[in-house]
Amino acid sequence: MSKTTLVTQQVQLQEWFQMMQESKGRPQQIPLDEWCKENYGISAAGYYYRVRKVKEAYLDQVSEEKLQENLAIVPKELFHEDQGVQKNPSKLQTTDSFLDIFQDDLRIRIYENTDEQLLFRVLRNLKNAE
């Protein structure tokens, strides 16, 4: 990809991010689709497309190195056994190890085979929500 294309994409993403920030300040009585049409000439679907692209660009900037430095080793003793999950119809019961994380009234159950990228995103969003 050329430098010109990269710069164009960055400018576009910055404009879309600014639009997202402005939308947070819109009066609540004005529906989002109406606000988008009046201010940017786009539909709500176009707005959400831009939101998704900005989020994807942000997540792409998170390096694998950053992911590794934010992961923690969890002692095996903290894992529980899930006795009631039937994953294979040919077996009566399946046992899966999991770890529960609690914050306020939220519970996040993490299984041994949970995708690391997904786990990182969930934990980062949980941290940012505080």
N, C-alpha and C positions, 0 to 999 in steps of 0.2 A: 504494500500500500504506500502511495506517495506521501510526502510530507504535507502537501497541499490538501489531500484527502483527509489526513489525520487532523489537521488544523480545522478544517471545515466541520468534521464530526465533533471535535471538542467545542467549537463555538456553538454548534447546534445543541449539544447536550447542555451547555451552560444556559442557553436561552430557555430550553425546556425545564431545567431546574428552577430558573427564575419564575417561570410560569407556575410551577408547582408551589413555590413559596407564595406567590400572589394569590393563588386559589385558596390558600389557608385563611387569608384575610377577607375573603368575600363574605358579604352578609348571608347569614344562614337561611333567610327567607328566599334567596335567589337560588334556584336549582343549579347544579353543576353544569348540566347540558346547556342551560340558558346563558350562564356566565361565560362558558367556553365559546359559544356562538357569538356573543356580543363583543368579547374582548380579543378573541383570536381567530374567529371564523372557522372553528373546528367543532366537531361533535364530541360528546362525552367519550365515545369509543376512541376517537383520535387522541383525546387527552390521556386516557388510560394506556394507550399504546406508547405515548411519550414517557409516561411515568415508568412503565415497564422497561423501556430502553435506558432510561437514566439509572434505574436500579441495577440493571444488568451491567452497565458500564462501570458502576461503582464496585460491584462484586468481582468483576474481572480484574480490577486493580489490586484486589487482595491477593497477595502472593502466597504460594505454597509455603514459603518460609515463614510468613506471618501466621499461617494456619498452624504450622507445627509448633511455633513458640507459644501459642495460646491454648494448646491442648494439654490436659493434665493426665497423669497416670492415676487410674482409679484402682485401689486395692481390691482384690478378688472378694474379700470378706464383705464388701459393700454391695455386692450383687445378690439378687434374690432369685429364687426359682419360680417360674410361672408354670404351675401344674395344669392349668385348665385350658390351655390353648391347643386346639386341634388343627394342625397344619396339614397333615397328611391323612386323607380319609381311610387309608389302610391301617393306620395306627389308632389305638383308642385314645392315647394321650401323648403329648409332646412336651418336653421340658425345655424351656428357654431361659437363659440367664438375662437379667435386666437390672438396670439401676434407675431408681426414681429420684428426680430432683424436684424439690418443692420450693416455691416462692409465693408467699401469700396464699391465695386459694388456687394457684396453678400447680399442676403436677405434670412433669415431663418424664415419660418412660423411655429409656434408652436401652435398646437391645445390643447384644454383642456385634451383630451384623449391620448396625446403623451406619449409613454412609457418612464419612468424616466431613465432607463438604456441607451436607445437610445439618449435621450436628453443630458445626462451626457457625453456620448462619443463624440457627435457632438460638444458640448461646449468645452470639453477638447482639441479636435483636432483643433478647431478654435483658442483657446488660444495658443496652441503649434505652430501654423502656423504663428503667428505674428513675 
